[in-house]
Amino acid sequence: MRASVGQIAFGPFCLDTEAPRLLRDGVELELRPQALHALQVLVQSSGRCVDYVEMIGEAWHGISVSRHTVAVTVGEVKKALKEFGGWISYHPKLGYRLDVPQSEDLIRNGWHYWQRHTREGFDKALSCFQQAAQGSSTDFRAFEGISRCYLMLGTFAMRHPREMYAKFLEAHERAVELTGLTPELRGDRAQGLHVFELKFAEAESELLLAQRENPRTAGVYIRLAVLYATMKRFDEALEVLRRAYVIDGLWPILPAAEILVRCCRGEYEFAVACGKKALDLHPYFALGRSHYAQALEFSGRLDEALLEYRLACVMSPDFPRLRAEEARCLARYGRKAEAAVILRELEDLRQTDYVDGYPMACVYDALGRREEALNALERAVEENSPHLFMMDVDPRMDSLRSHPRFTRLRNRIFRSMPAQRMAESPNDSKASVVISTYTAKDSTQRHRAAS
């Protein structure tokens, strides 16, 4: 717990004793003045019990109120803290006590490392969260952090997706046991349903529920936008992103998500413009830079794209996907010998580390090695690559879609999916269609948009 003049920080909260007001992650919470006074007493006495007499003297300034009034007021505080309300406990004859877990510094450091969005960052974050869990087995934040690290390591194919997803589910279940299904945890589960289980309808249902539970969680909007893009509901995806920008326009992953949506729709110049703004705000965010490079590549600006891919690789050298994207760009640029060298490096790396077959399939295809591309895609299916959910909208797959093997693979992946709406709008009755193999017409429209 940290304190400054007039402010006391504990967990994700900051109590401004001068206003007075309570903030969570910078957002003010609704709490009446008397409840804020009671919270201040508990925070300033953290780690010890505050009995009825002391609470009356400090929070009510000596004005006599019933024990029931005190209990109701503390109950208001616990409700405002939501999943952190368990930090306040009642001890008969001793009073109320606020206990902030000793793992606080580890949790804070974990999220700091997590924000790097690199494999090294996720690994360091995972170590912090695991130490926090060992020190406090009832601190749900530690297990939430563990689960999200595994989710990201799997989502970005930094480690084997099947292994990461299984570990995510285990840690996520423990976090839910400790605190219930918060909007953030619900959003994480929805991402798993979307990316790893390809259950689009269930993922949408969970994300919409998380959105209703906490409309200020920007991450839910981003996940929903990517899901809608997957389902070809592009107008809805962009509208969701617009709302996310209002909530947190400076979040690094937000413009990266917009670039993805724009590219899937074939709006490459819009994607490039978004990428430029993203780099102005977050020049050292490797994922955003690689998405910008992809927009440049699809716009035909291969020399600029190649430069951005290489800069992204320097920023995140432990991210094999970025090297694969560089190789694909080199091959399309006519520098196939250089692309082949990188491809061999990735093939060698695969002997000792996980390398996703999906981006490697794109490299083989760019080199004109069609059968090897489909073999790599087959491997991606066997390993449950986290990129498979994009097969129907990914422009990198355009040249492979007409191949019968691609069709069989695609249908094999989505065979268990229920009929889902793929329209620009769910209210468009004319466009109620089942997810199907990407047609030649779709590819033609995308290439026209780029020209």
C-alpha positions, 0 to 999 in steps of 0.5 A: 500500500502506497501513500502520498499527500491526500492519496492512498493507493491499495490494489487497483484503487486510490483513495483521495482523502481530500476530495474525498473520492475513490478511484479504480484504475483512474475511474471514480466509483460511486460511494457516499461520503460516510462510506468513504470516511469508513473506508479511509479508517480501514485503509489507514488501519490496514492490517489491524482490526478497527472496533466499533468505538474506534470506527464511531470516533474516526468515521462518524466523528464521535456521533453515536450510531448503531452497530447496524449502521456501521455494518451497513456502511462497511457493506457498502464499501465492500460492494463498491470494491466488488471482487476485492471486497473480500479484503475487508473481514469482520471479526466478532468482538474485534471489529473490521479489518482490511488486509491487502495481500502481501503479493501486491508488489509482485502483482504490480510488477507482473502487469508491468511486464505483461504490458510489453506484449513480448514472449520475454515480457509474458514469461517474466509476468508469469513468474511474478504471478506464480510467486504471488500465488505461492505467497497467497493462494487465495489472491485471485489476482495472481491466478487471473494474471497467470491465466492471462499470461498463458492466454496471450502466450497461446494467442500469439503462438509464442508457445504451443497453443494446446499446452497454453490453452489447457494451462489457461483454463486451469488457472482461469477456473481457480481465479473464478473460484476465488472471486466469481466470474468478473467482466474481465475474467468473462472476457478472457474466457470469451477470447478462448472460446473464439480463438481456440475453440472456434465457438463464435456465437458463445464468445459473442454472448459472453462478450456482450454480457461482460460489456453490460456488466462493465461498459468501461472495459476497453479490452472487451470491445476490442475482442468483440471487434475482432470477433465481428471481423471474423464473422464478416460483420465489419460495420459492427466491428468498426462501431465497437472500436469507435466506442473503445477509442472513447473509453481508452484511446491511448491503449496500444492494442486498440489501433492494432485491432483496427488495422486487422479489421480494416485489412480483413475488409480490404480497406488497406489505405485506411489501415495504413493511416491507422498504422501511422497514428499508432506508431506516433503514439506507441513507436516501440509496440512491436505488434502494432508495428507488424500490423502496420507493416501488413497494411503497407504490404497489402497496399503494395508498398513492399519496401516500406512494409519490409522496413517495418517488419524488420523493426518489429523483429528487432523489438521482439526478437523472440516472436517467430511470427514476425520473422515469418511475416518478414520472409513473406514480404521478401518473397512478394518483393521478389527477394526469394533467396533471402526469404528462403534463408529465413524460412530455413531458420524457422524450420531449424528453430522448430526442432527446439521451439514452437513455431506456428505452421500458419504463418509459415504456410504464408511464407511457403505460398509466397515462395510458390511452394503450394503443397508445402504451404498446405502441409504447414497449414495442415500442421497448424490445424493439428496443433490448433494454431491461434490463427485458424479463426481468421481463415475465412477473412485473412487476406494472406490466405487468398491465393490458397482458397481455391485449392481443394485441400484448403477447402477440406481443411477449412471445413474440418476446422469449422465442421462443429460450428453452428450456423452463424450470421456472417452479415454486415449487420445482424438485422440484415435478413438477406445476408443470413448465411452460414460460415462457408469457404471463402469465395473467389468473389470475396477475394476479387472484391478485396483486391479491387479495394486495394487498387 
